[in-house]
Amino acid sequence: MTTISLPVDQIRTDADTQMRVATSAKTVDEYAEVLKELPAITVFHIDGEYILADGFHRLAAYKKCGRDTIPCEIRQGTLDDAREFACCANKAHGLRRSDFDKRKAVETFFTIPGRDALTNSEVARRLGVTTPFVKNLRDTLGVKVSPASHHGAGSTKRRLNNLIPSVEAAGLNRLIPPATPDKSKTVNVALPTGNKNEFAVVLLTHFNPKYLKSCVEYLGDIL
């Protein structure tokens, strides 16, 4: 990761990466008084654009003070990477999140391809919320529970949690290729047949369970 100063007007804030339901004017005012003490904001460099993933109040404070540039931690990745990073932000720093903020983060997290394959406890760990909070929202949203969610901590199915690295820890997620719907409403997915575990994750994420029997040689003891 690289830290540089970028023009504030080059940083996009409209890419669905703001996990707070409202901006706190009080927090912006407080930050404006201590600009030099604030950490760099986090932006993702995607297709030549800089997408803000963490630091909306800090950016607002710099704008309030009339600053032209702001220190930025630059990450490379996709829009989904930026959105996941945003979902996990603010759990240990910044303005305390409201329950509405937490709800928005969980809801957004489940819209990222493959994240519904994570167990409730793993989602809770990554987003800094409680497991019951995630479970209640999953039920409310009608997000199908992953088969891994039904097994204890020692189960081999829990390996799915490790196969989907968090953006925070690993920088990028490349294990689950994004699905590409075509005009006939089918889904084209690149299956990593060279790796049994990655194959299983992609299959469980994108395919109807009735097709799994034909793939037993790749799934091994995961099913």
C-alpha positions in Angstrom: 0.0 0.0 0.0 1.1 3.5 -0.8 0.3 6.8 1.0 0.2 9.9 -1.1 -1.7 13.2 -1.1 -4.6 13.5 -3.6 -6.8 16.4 -4.6 -10.0 16.2 -2.6 -12.1 16.7 -5.8 -10.6 13.6 -7.4 -11.9 11.3 -4.6 -15.3 9.7 -5.4 -17.8 9.3 -2.6 -20.7 8.0 -4.7 -19.7 4.4 -5.2 -21.9 2.8 -2.5 -19.0 2.6 0.0 -20.4 4.9 2.7 -21.7 2.6 5.5 -23.0 5.3 7.7 -26.6 6.3 7.3 -25.8 10.0 8.1 -22.9 12.3 8.4 -22.2 13.8 11.8 -21.7 17.6 11.5 -20.3 17.6 15.1 -17.7 15.0 14.2 -16.7 16.9 11.0 -16.2 20.1 13.1 -14.1 18.2 15.7 -11.9 16.7 13.0 -11.5 20.1 11.3 -9.8 21.3 14.5 -7.2 18.5 14.4 -6.4 17.9 10.8 -2.7 17.2 11.3 -3.5 14.5 13.8 -5.9 12.6 11.6 -4.8 9.3 9.9 -4.8 9.1 6.1 -8.1 8.1 4.5 -8.3 4.8 2.5 -9.1 4.9 -1.2 -9.1 2.2 -3.8 -7.6 2.9 -7.2 -10.1 1.3 -9.7 -10.0 1.9 -13.4 -8.2 5.2 -13.1 -10.5 6.5 -10.4 -10.0 6.9 -6.6 -12.9 5.4 -4.6 -13.2 6.4 -1.0 -13.6 3.3 1.3 -12.8 4.8 4.7 -12.6 8.4 5.9 -15.8 10.2 4.9 -15.8 12.4 7.9 -12.1 13.2 7.5 -12.6 14.1 3.9 -15.5 16.4 4.9 -13.3 18.0 7.5 -10.6 18.7 4.9 -13.2 20.2 2.6 -14.6 22.3 5.4 -11.1 23.8 6.0 -10.7 24.6 2.3 -7.8 22.1 1.8 -7.1 21.1 -1.7 -5.4 17.8 -1.0 -5.7 15.1 1.7 -3.3 12.2 2.7 -4.6 8.9 1.2 -3.7 5.3 1.7 -3.9 3.8 -1.8 -5.1 0.2 -2.3 -5.5 -1.7 -5.6 -8.6 -3.8 -6.1 -12.2 -4.0 -7.4 -15.3 -2.1 -6.4 -16.4 -5.2 -4.4 -13.0 -5.0 -2.6 -13.6 -1.4 -1.8 -17.2 -2.1 -0.6 -16.0 -5.0 1.6 -13.3 -2.8 3.1 -15.9 -0.1 3.8 -18.2 -2.6 5.5 -15.4 -3.6 7.9 -14.2 0.0 8.6 -15.0 2.0 11.7 -15.5 -1.1 13.9 -12.5 -0.1 16.1 -11.9 3.6 15.3 -13.7 6.8 14.3 -17.2 7.8 15.3 -19.1 5.1 17.2 -21.4 3.2 14.8 -25.1 3.2 15.4 -27.2 0.1 15.0 -28.4 1.5 11.7 -24.8 1.9 10.5 -24.1 -1.7 11.5 -27.2 -2.9 9.7 -26.2 -1.1 6.5 -22.8 -2.7 6.7 -24.2 -6.2 7.1 -26.8 -5.7 4.4 -24.1 -4.4 2.0 -21.7 -7.2 2.9 -24.3 -9.8 1.9 -24.6 -8.2 -1.6 -20.9 -8.9 -2.3 -20.6 -12.1 -4.4 -19.7 -15.1 -2.2 -20.1 -13.4 1.1 -23.3 -15.3 1.9 -21.1 -18.5 2.0 -19.5 -17.2 5.2 -20.9 -18.4 8.6 -22.8 -15.9 10.8 -20.0 -15.9 13.3 -17.3 -15.1 10.6 -19.4 -12.3 9.2 -19.8 -10.9 12.7 -16.1 -11.2 13.4 -15.2 -9.3 10.2 -17.7 -6.6 10.6 -17.3 -6.1 14.4 -20.9 -7.0 15.3 -22.5 -9.8 17.2 -23.4 -13.2 15.8 -27.1 -12.9 16.8 -27.2 -9.5 15.0 -26.0 -11.1 11.8 -28.3 -14.1 12.1 -31.4 -11.9 12.6 -30.5 -9.7 9.6 -29.8 -12.8 7.5 -33.2 -14.2 8.4 -34.9 -10.8 7.8 -33.2 -10.4 4.4 -33.9 -13.9 3.4 -30.2 -14.6 2.7 -29.8 -18.3 2.3 -27.6 -19.8 5.1 -24.4 -21.5 3.9 -24.1 -25.2 4.6 -21.1 -24.3 6.7 -23.2 -22.3 9.1 -24.8 -25.5 10.4 -21.6 -27.1 11.6 -19.4 -26.6 14.7 -16.0 -24.9 14.9 -14.1 -28.2 14.2 -16.1 -29.1 11.1 -14.3 -29.2 7.7 -17.1 -27.1 6.3 -15.8 -24.2 8.4 -12.9 -24.1 6.0 -15.0 -22.0 3.8 -14.4 -19.1 6.1 -10.6 -19.4 5.5 -11.0 -19.8 1.8 -12.7 -16.4 1.5 -10.0 -14.0 2.8 -11.1 -10.6 4.1 -10.0 -7.5 2.2 -8.6 -6.1 5.4 -6.3 -9.1 5.9 -5.4 -10.2 2.4 -5.8 -7.0 0.4 -7.8 -8.6 -2.4 -10.2 -11.4 -2.9 -9.7 -13.5 -6.0 -11.1 -16.9 -4.9 -14.6 -16.4 -6.0 -14.9 -15.0 -9.6 -17.8 -12.7 -10.1 -20.8 -14.1 -11.9 -21.6 -12.6 -15.3 -25.3 -12.9 -16.2 -26.0 -13.0 -19.9 -29.2 -12.3 -21.8 -30.6 -15.7 -21.3 -30.3 -15.3 -17.5 -27.7 -18.0 -17.2 -24.5 -17.4 -15.1 -21.0 -17.8 -16.5 -18.5 -18.7 -13.8 -14.8 -19.6 -14.2 -14.3 -22.8 -12.1 -10.9 -23.2 -10.5 -10.7 -27.0 -11.3 -7.0 -27.1 -10.3 -7.8 -26.6 -6.6 -10.4 -28.7 -4.8 -11.2 -26.2 -2.1 -11.6 -23.2 -4.3 -13.7 -25.3 -6.7 -16.0 -26.1 -3.8 -16.4 -22.5 -2.7 -17.3 -21.3 -6.2 -19.7 -24.2 -6.7 -21.5 -23.7 -3.4 -21.8 -20.0 -4.2 -23.1 -20.1 -7.7 -24.7 -23.5 -8.4 -27.9 -25.3 -7.6 -27.2 -28.1 -5.0 -28.7 -30.7 -7.3 -25.5 -30.4 -9.5 -23.1 -31.1 -6.7 -23.3 -34.9 -6.9 -21.5 -34.8 -10.3 -18.5 -33.0 -8.7 -17.7 -35.3 -5.9 -14.2 -35.9 -7.1 -13.4 -32.3 -6.6 -15.2 -31.7 -3.3 -13.6 -34.5 -1.3 -14.4 -34.3 2.4 -15.8 -30.8 2.3 -19.3 -32.1 1.5 
